């Protein structure tokens, strides 16, 4: 906690000193409130049996200091109170975090390189799908746009992000830190990202992405100061089911999106993952190499003459392992469980980690009034193998692949340009893969967001 306070003070002092030389300063903020009820806590041993209050309040403040047409300083900090976080092992959160604290430059150029942009400091790293990586980090990002392609090169360190703002759960140590009140920071990892997007295809977009992350636990850059937990070591003959080791992963992705005909659009993508970790087998911990896959595709039809309707369909696949007792460090040698770097949110109620899953989705939205929009989404969840998923409650020894189905409804209304509201709800009906005691899960609430 002492280091966290020091970082906040240093960051604030740097912001004041740098902003003093700005040509103009703009500032503002956002207040977000969510109030609702539900019984879909992932921490419950038997899903759908623990109703409770869903409450989240977030206050954000931002400052932009503009030095000239090309250079600016961007700062955004927030404080969050949350009784029902996305991650299942948290039950209550109260934290502050710096979402942005960076220097951004953008320069228009003449020649083969048409535009150059850079960001240095606290930023968000994300791949072109945001399903493998979308996470805050401290580092640098550079964007170079040529006549036929754009190139993004970025790298960052996640170990200074406040723990409550993190969604990384690649190792058992990551999970243990979320339940340890003495840990203030996120999983300490270095992430590198290179993405190339081809711009010369009429009506089409082709993207190639390469991502790597290295686990820095057990090194001087491990700032999880309250953890004090030991890592399993290569060759150890003592099985430690609750403890883990370093987990390093790499991802290579390819995606394409664009127009098919008229108002019909598509997108497809795939990722291949490789990873290295320690696994207890044959009486000792041994280094293993595993591979995994993620793929997806979708169609969207825009009907502007029918209340601005949009009809969509999507399928996602994330590989699993029939021998895995957990999606966290549950991989075995060879083709196994896919694990993204950051955990995406899939639905309002049932939102497991994107591991050992097949999701079929259909959606429909319309805009009957200029300030009113409604949406309906239905998802069916399956598991491609009989191995574990991230959520509890599966029937022991079950070979069923059907996890269940969810229906979500949302009504969004913006009475003013700086005020937005959303009334939403969702119901998840467990499938035959869950134990007989699992109940129907639900969550509903009202969101209000005010910009000032």
WOMOTA-V787327 format. One record per run of one state. SS is the DSSP state (H for helix, E for strand, C for the rest). FROM is the first residue (numbers start at 1). LEN is the number of residues. Records with the same first field share a line. If there is no record, write none. Layout:
SS=FROM-LEN  FROM-LEN
This chain:
C=1-1  20-4  39-13  67-4  83-10  109-4  127-7  147-2  158-4  166-2  169-3  179-6  186-3  199-5  216-32  262-2  282-2  304-5  319-15  336-6  343-14  370-2  383-11  395-7  417-2  431-3  435-6  452-1
H=2-18  163-3  172-7
E=24-15  52-15  71-12  93-16  113-14  134-13  149-9  162-1  168-1  185-1  189-10  204-12  248-14  264-18  284-20  309-10  334-2  342-1  357-13  372-11  394-1  402-15  419-12  434-1  441-11
